[in-house]
Amino acid sequence: MKSNRQTKPRARKDGLIVHRLPDEVLVYDLDRDRAHCLNETAAFVWQKCDGRKSTSEIAQALGKTTNTQVDEKIVWLAIDQLDRNHLLAVTPPRPSAIGNMNRREVIRALGVAAAVTIPVVASIVAPTPAQAATCLPNGATCSTGPQCCSGFCNPPGVCGNAP
């Protein structure tokens, strides 16, 4: 799936549900049952990973959008996070000058001003449909209504119908 021969990153599109919000993009990976929240910078980089743009071209585009000078290291940090979360179909080989820099090292190298544009991909494991649909049947001991399939936790703490 990944090829080190290609030098331009390409975002994965299959098996994903994408929901764009004003300040972030939510991505649900159907293959891995994982939800990812991409901040504006990570989302911008991911959306620009079309297999035609280089990382330097993506950095230039990000700079134009944010009206700031954007170092290519920011794009590489985003690509690293996107790749670790299986959101890229093609990942180019990392330049040796970039190495394995983490977020803290990038901030230190680029200065505090770069912290505003640091890409963040936050991920959680989503419950399976069976886990998400689990509820307590009538007659089971409960403490709140949402625990019960009926939606009602009647006194003295038993799932049942509406009082």
CORQUI-V811621 format. One record per residue. N is the residue number from 1. SS is DSSP state (helix for helix, strand for strand, loop for the rest). D_LAST is the distance of its C-alpha to the last C-alpha in Angstrom with 1 decimal. Layout:
n;ss;d_last
N;SS;D_LAST
N;SS;D_LAST
This chain:
n;ss;d_last
1;loop;56.8
2;loop;58.2
3;loop;61.9
4;loop;64.1
5;loop;66.7
6;loop;64.9
7;loop;65.0
8;loop;62.3
9;loop;58.6
10;strand;56.3
11;strand;52.5
12;loop;50.5
13;loop;48.6
14;loop;47.5
15;loop;44.2
16;strand;42.8
17;strand;40.1
18;strand;41.3
19;strand;39.4
20;strand;41.5
21;loop;40.1
22;loop;42.3
23;loop;43.3
24;strand;42.6
25;strand;42.3
26;strand;39.5
27;strand;40.8
28;strand;38.8
29;strand;41.0
30;loop;39.8
31;loop;42.4
32;loop;41.5
33;loop;37.7
34;strand;38.7
35;strand;37.8
36;strand;40.6
37;strand;40.7
38;strand;44.2
39;strand;45.3
40;helix;47.6
41;helix;50.7
42;helix;49.6
43;helix;48.1
44;helix;51.4
45;helix;53.5
46;helix;51.3
47;helix;51.5
48;helix;55.3
49;loop;55.8
50;strand;57.0
51;loop;59.9
52;loop;62.4
53;loop;62.2
54;loop;63.6
55;helix;61.9
56;helix;64.4
57;helix;63.6
58;helix;59.9
59;helix;60.8
60;helix;62.9
61;helix;60.1
62;helix;57.6
63;helix;60.3
64;helix;60.7
65;helix;56.9
66;helix;56.5
67;loop;59.9
68;loop;60.9
69;loop;63.2
70;loop;61.2
71;loop;62.7
72;helix;62.4
73;helix;61.0
74;helix;57.7
75;helix;57.6
76;helix;58.5
77;helix;55.7
78;helix;53.2
79;helix;54.7
80;helix;54.5
81;helix;50.8
82;helix;50.1
83;helix;52.2
84;helix;50.4
85;loop;47.1
86;loop;48.6
87;loop;48.5
88;strand;52.2
89;strand;54.1
90;strand;57.5
91;loop;58.3
92;loop;61.8
93;loop;63.7
94;loop;63.4
95;loop;66.6
96;loop;68.1
97;loop;68.2
98;loop;64.4
99;loop;64.0
100;loop;60.6
101;loop;59.7
102;loop;56.2
103;helix;54.4
104;helix;55.9
105;helix;59.4
106;helix;59.1
107;helix;58.0
108;helix;60.9
109;helix;63.4
110;helix;62.4
111;loop;61.5
112;helix;58.5
113;helix;58.6
114;helix;57.7
115;helix;54.4
116;helix;52.9
117;helix;53.6
118;loop;52.7
119;loop;50.6
120;loop;47.3
121;strand;45.4
122;strand;42.2
123;strand;40.5
124;strand;37.4
125;strand;36.6
126;loop;33.7
127;loop;31.3
128;loop;31.9
129;helix;29.5
130;helix;28.2
131;helix;27.6
132;helix;25.9
133;loop;23.5
134;loop;22.6
135;loop;18.9
136;strand;17.1
137;loop;15.9
138;loop;12.9
139;loop;13.6
140;loop;15.7
141;strand;15.8
142;loop;14.9
143;loop;15.3
144;loop;14.0
145;helix;11.8
146;helix;15.1
147;helix;16.2
148;strand;13.8
149;loop;14.8
150;loop;11.4
151;loop;11.3
152;loop;8.1
153;strand;9.2
154;strand;6.9
155;loop;9.2
156;loop;11.9
157;loop;12.3
158;strand;11.4
159;strand;10.7
160;loop;8.2
161;loop;6.3
162;loop;3.8
163;loop;0.0
